[in-house]
């Protein structure tokens, strides 16, 4: 029996540009399409009228979004629900990706995947201008009640990691009622290669530039490493609200020659940078389960990451990567220097990292987990999919 599902995905970003959620929805949607399911994505547009496009077989509705903070989510929700009502009969279920989605009014089964909670995320917001102050206040006081309403209407709540499950206890959710479905990486694209020696040795950071990513720690770490290894450079890829502050810090520390801030990098170039890097760093103060960590490991890189929630779910220290205390540039520098001097250790740890991805974190495995949750919801609700096959008991 073949069951074809019509799935509505709701996410704040699509196609993916800056953050992990966009890539998560993209890769999951592609795998679902390959298995014959139909996927429609609702995401933020601009202040213009909503419009539809097709992205690699995925129907994408860019819904009017007005950046009128702090009222942007309720206003966006009005436009979203207006459009959704006309298309609701075509779907079997709704899959919402949190944080920061609008609330959808629907009679369909709803599954919510939490990538991180606003309550936890707000604790790591650094205030350095009016916008960042507004962002923190929203994360502390406006987003959590919206998230709570979302959880109340959800028939199934899933998380990308066990650390996120722990975060959700602050919302009064029982951990045994939350399913961990994991995060994934395309292991066929993010794959090891023989490195191009002409690029020289460099330490790579990838990801959004935010306060909680530990970027000032990274600058201090680079400063310590460069004293002993001036031949090694640090390459930083990504964009975000912390970019200007980071540029200023690099200038003030006189590290322009050692730290290359590349800004946003296209996917093809990013993969090349992963594949040719000597090692990868994740200096975050907090993580759910970072996509960049999985991408680096999939490319066979030894990763030096902080010993925080999401990172330590994936890395076994000294086996498939290295864990160092958070906010400790010196400890991170010591491990980086050790790896720079020991090619054999880099190769051993890099191979183990790749094996970890193949065993647990491919998108085929994550899609299996997601589909199992979909079918469980439909069975519990005694819903017959539009394909006509009943899966009710």
Phi, psi and omega in degrees: 000128178253123179253119178258123181255144173254108191249133173256117177262137177237122184213156182282340183222130174187136353299161184294139177227300191254320192244171184291329183297319178301316179290326178299309181296320180299308184293320177297316180299318179298317180293321178295320177298317180299333180268008174096359179279164180248134185234132173235129182251132171252128183213176180290138172253223176237194178287351178285177179296152177296147178213163181246143169220164177248120181247103178052045177089355181261123174287124183236123176256117176268107189266139182315128180227121179252118182284059181263078184288138008262023185258011187296321182291312177300320179294315177300322179297326178297314178294320181297313182292326178299315179287319184298321183304322182286340183251351184308320182298343182274350187255155174264327180201167180241130179244110184259139179246120185248146023267170171070031170270159173283160177280131180254133175266116185205155173262357180283158172300141182237129172244132178245127173255122181262120179269329170194157180262149180295324180300315180287317182300323183295335181292341184251009176282121175268134180266117179225358172201181183296320182297316181293328175296315179298319180298318180293316180298321178296316181295329183277322192240337185257313183293316183304316177298324177294318177299318180300318177296321178297316180296325181294327181269357183277136175276343179208132177244127180238162180223156181277347180203165178290332178294324176293324175303316178298322179299324186287352175297333179295343179264005181080015180273138179276130186299326182291347178264004179250132181260129175272117181253349174084180176237161185221174179215149176278095186289348179275340177260313177274089188226149180293151174221171170287123189290148176276107186295337182294340180282346180075178180275133175211149177261130189250135167241134175228147176136174180293147182263096180229165183300316186287358180277358175070035187287327175293325174299321180295320178298316179295320177299314180299323179297318179292318181294318185294338178295325180259334181229074181294347179281348184262133179251159174249129181246124182245119180246131177144164176230168180156178186293348183265001189301308183297320179295323178291318177302318180296318180296319179297318178295314183295329178273001180054048183247020183300327181283332184265335183243120179257114178266104186271347184071206179293133181237132179297154188305316183297318179290324179298316179299318179298320179294319175302309188296331183258359179290156175279320175199170184235147179238142174231089187272019189300152172273342179203143174212149171277285168204093192291130177300322183297327177297315180293321179298315180296315180296324179296330177276007178076025180270140166288132183247135172251113186231156177287151184277064179243171194319289186297322182298316186282353171285335184259320188264129167260115190305126178083354182255296180243016179165186181228140178247135178231157180301144176294148179060035179230079180303325181295314179297320179295319179297320181297318179291319178299315179299320177299316181291324179298331182268352187231090181296323181298318178294319178301316182293317181297312181292322179297320178293319178295324177298315179298318179297323178300316179297312182298328182281325192230339196234027174279158181291335175297318179292319180294320179297322175303316180296318181294314181297323177299321178291319177304309185294326178295318178297312183297321179293317180298323182271000182054046181264135175264119180299158181300341178292345175100352180270127177274135177243014177287150180285000000 
